[in-house]
Amino acid sequence: MSQHPATSLPSPHVLTQPMAMELLGPDAAVRIDTSVGYHSRDPHALGIAFHLLGEESVVWRLDREMVLAGSLGPAGEGEVHLRPAPDGGLLLLLGGAGHRATIRCDQEELARFARGTFVLVPQGTEEHHLDWRPLLASLRR
């Protein structure tokens, strides 16, 4: 296996923003404190951390392009689906069949955050922000 010269990665960029969301239940909505985060070393994904009382935060990773697509119409597959809410919000459906949580957030606030990630790491340049050295080192063992 040939050795490739190490290329320098761009400086990492991190964005975080607190965001209020609601867990929608059959009879009521419950406010959940969350924070949305982005790290350019994981350039395709946003992380939504749900800060639960007395427990560690639960983090869901969402494709940043899917977040923007979900603000326009239904998007997603597997355990993550998004769609616009009738009131102008955005619905996140997280989890598998029978164990799905429906979360409502401000569509424009989340879309604005996602668009900001494309300023830091433009679409099509994501691979320049990935550090492949740990994976390559593990394959050489």
N, C-alpha and C positions, 0 to 999 in steps of 0.2 A: 504494500500500500504506500503510495507516494505521500510525502509530507507537503502540505500546502502552507505557504507562508501565512503567519497570523496577520490578519487585517485589523486595523483599529476600528472599533465601533464608535458611532456617534455618542456623545454624552447622553446618559439616560435622562429621561424626562418623566416626571410624576405629576399627576393631577389628582386631587381629591376634592370632593364637595359633599357636605351634608345635604340630605334630601329627605323630606317627609314623604312617606308613602302610606297607603292604607291596605290592610288585609281585609278583603271583602268576605264577609260571612253570610249565611242565609238570612240573618235578621239585622245585622249591623256591620259597620265598618270600624275597624280598630286601627288607630294610628300606630305606625311602626317607625322608629328612628332608623334611618339608613345613611350610609355614605356610599357614594359612587366614586370609584377610583380607576385610574389608568396608569400603567407603567409601560414605557416604550420598549422594555425588554420582553414584554408579552404584547406585541404590537397589534394583534387582531382583536383583543378582548377588553371589555369593560368588566370590572368587578363590582357587584352590588353587595355590600355588607349589611346584613340585617342585624341590628344591635338588640338582642333580646335581653329581657330583664334577668339578671342573675346567671346568665349563661354566656359562653363565648359567642362571638359574632358568627353568623352563618353567611358564607360568601358564595354567591352564584356568579359564574363567568358567562358573559353574553357577548356574542360576536358584535363588534361595533357597527358593521354594515347592516346586520339584522335589526339592530335597534332603530336605525334610520328607516329601513324598509317597513318595520312594524308600525311606525308612526303614520305611514301612508295607507297601509292595508295589512291584512293578516300575513304573518311571517313566522318562520321557525319550523322546527321539527324535533322529534324526540321529546325530551322533557322541558323544552323551552319554546314557548309560543308567545307572540305579541300581536296585539291588534288595537286599533283605535277604539276608545270608549265613546259612547253616544254623546257624552258631555264634554268632549274635547280632550279628555285625559288619555292615558295609555294604559292598557291592561297587559300585565305580565302573567302568564299562566305557567307556573313552575311545578315540576314534578310529573310523575307518571299517572296513568289512569287510576282513579280511585284514591289517589294521594296527592291531588293537585291543589296548590294554593293559588288563589287569584289575588294579585296585587295591583292596586291602582296608583299611578303616579302622574305628575304633571308632564304631559307629552312634550311640550316645548322646552321645559327645563332639562329633561333627559336628552332630547335631541340636540339642544345647544351644547351640552356637555360632550356628546358623541362627536359633533362637528368639530369641536375644539381639539379632539384627538387627531383629526386629519390635518390640522395645522401643524401639530408637532411631528406626526409621521404620516406623510401623504400616502394615499392609496397607491400601491404598486412599489413602495419602497420598504415595506415591512421587513423583508429578508435582510436588509442592511442593519437592522436593529437587533437581530437575534444573535446570541452568543452560542455558536455551535461547538465551541471547544470542549465543554464538559461531556457532551454526547460523543464526540469523536474520541476523546480520551478513554471513555468507558468501552468503546468498541475495539480499541487497540489492546485491551487487557487480555 
